[in-house]
Amino acid sequence: MTVTIKFFASLRERFNQEEVQLAQTPATVADAWQAVASSPRPANILAAVNHEYVGFDHPLQPGDEVAFFPPVTGG
């Protein structure tokens, strides 16, 4: 079973893709970032697992959907 990684907003542009499938389940959200990024994670990136905000130490299970996105601002 795979883990789906989704990128939103400027991260979609940075990675030049919307979604990545990982065949092996990373242990945590931080490990998922490292599996798909060749650079350190910016401090302001947010993460969600299965549509719920989580910390980067959140454990992952096969079949999870992980989303990374920059903070949302508005006015």
Contacts in CASP RR format, 6 or more apart in sequence:
PFRMAT RR
TARGET T0000
AUTHOR 0000-0000-0000
METHOD contacts of the structure
MODEL  1
MTVTIKFFASLRERFNQEEVQLAQTPATVADAWQAVASSPRPANILAAVN
HEYVGFDHPLQPGDEVAFFPPVTGG
1 25 0 8 1.000
1 62 0 8 1.000
1 63 0 8 1.000
2 21 0 8 1.000
2 22 0 8 1.000
2 23 0 8 1.000
2 25 0 8 1.000
2 62 0 8 1.000
2 63 0 8 1.000
3 21 0 8 1.000
3 22 0 8 1.000
3 25 0 8 1.000
3 26 0 8 1.000
3 32 0 8 1.000
3 60 0 8 1.000
3 62 0 8 1.000
3 63 0 8 1.000
3 64 0 8 1.000
3 65 0 8 1.000
3 66 0 8 1.000
4 19 0 8 1.000
4 20 0 8 1.000
4 21 0 8 1.000
4 22 0 8 1.000
4 63 0 8 1.000
4 64 0 8 1.000
4 65 0 8 1.000
4 66 0 8 1.000
5 19 0 8 1.000
5 20 0 8 1.000
5 21 0 8 1.000
5 22 0 8 1.000
5 32 0 8 1.000
5 35 0 8 1.000
5 36 0 8 1.000
5 66 0 8 1.000
5 67 0 8 1.000
5 68 0 8 1.000
6 18 0 8 1.000
6 19 0 8 1.000
6 65 0 8 1.000
6 66 0 8 1.000
6 67 0 8 1.000
6 68 0 8 1.000
7 14 0 8 1.000
7 15 0 8 1.000
7 17 0 8 1.000
7 18 0 8 1.000
7 19 0 8 1.000
7 20 0 8 1.000
7 67 0 8 1.000
7 68 0 8 1.000
7 69 0 8 1.000
8 67 0 8 1.000
8 68 0 8 1.000
8 69 0 8 1.000
8 70 0 8 1.000
9 69 0 8 1.000
9 70 0 8 1.000
10 70 0 8 1.000
11 45 0 8 1.000
11 68 0 8 1.000
11 69 0 8 1.000
11 70 0 8 1.000
12 18 0 8 1.000
15 36 0 8 1.000
15 37 0 8 1.000
20 36 0 8 1.000
22 32 0 8 1.000
22 35 0 8 1.000
22 36 0 8 1.000
25 60 0 8 1.000
25 61 0 8 1.000
25 62 0 8 1.000
25 63 0 8 1.000
25 64 0 8 1.000
26 32 0 8 1.000
26 34 0 8 1.000
26 35 0 8 1.000
26 60 0 8 1.000
27 59 0 8 1.000
27 60 0 8 1.000
28 56 0 8 1.000
28 57 0 8 1.000
28 58 0 8 1.000
28 59 0 8 1.000
28 60 0 8 1.000
29 47 0 8 1.000
29 49 0 8 1.000
29 54 0 8 1.000
29 55 0 8 1.000
29 56 0 8 1.000
29 57 0 8 1.000
29 58 0 8 1.000
29 60 0 8 1.000
29 66 0 8 1.000
30 41 0 8 1.000
30 56 0 8 1.000
30 57 0 8 1.000
31 60 0 8 1.000
32 60 0 8 1.000
32 66 0 8 1.000
33 41 0 8 1.000
33 45 0 8 1.000
33 47 0 8 1.000
33 56 0 8 1.000
33 68 0 8 1.000
34 41 0 8 1.000
41 56 0 8 1.000
42 70 0 8 1.000
44 70 0 8 1.000
44 71 0 8 1.000
45 68 0 8 1.000
45 69 0 8 1.000
45 70 0 8 1.000
46 53 0 8 1.000
46 68 0 8 1.000
46 69 0 8 1.000
46 70 0 8 1.000
46 71 0 8 1.000
47 53 0 8 1.000
47 54 0 8 1.000
47 55 0 8 1.000
47 56 0 8 1.000
47 58 0 8 1.000
47 66 0 8 1.000
47 67 0 8 1.000
47 68 0 8 1.000
48 54 0 8 1.000
48 66 0 8 1.000
48 67 0 8 1.000
48 69 0 8 1.000
49 58 0 8 1.000
49 60 0 8 1.000
49 64 0 8 1.000
49 65 0 8 1.000
49 66 0 8 1.000
49 67 0 8 1.000
50 64 0 8 1.000
50 65 0 8 1.000
51 65 0 8 1.000
51 67 0 8 1.000
60 66 0 8 1.000
END
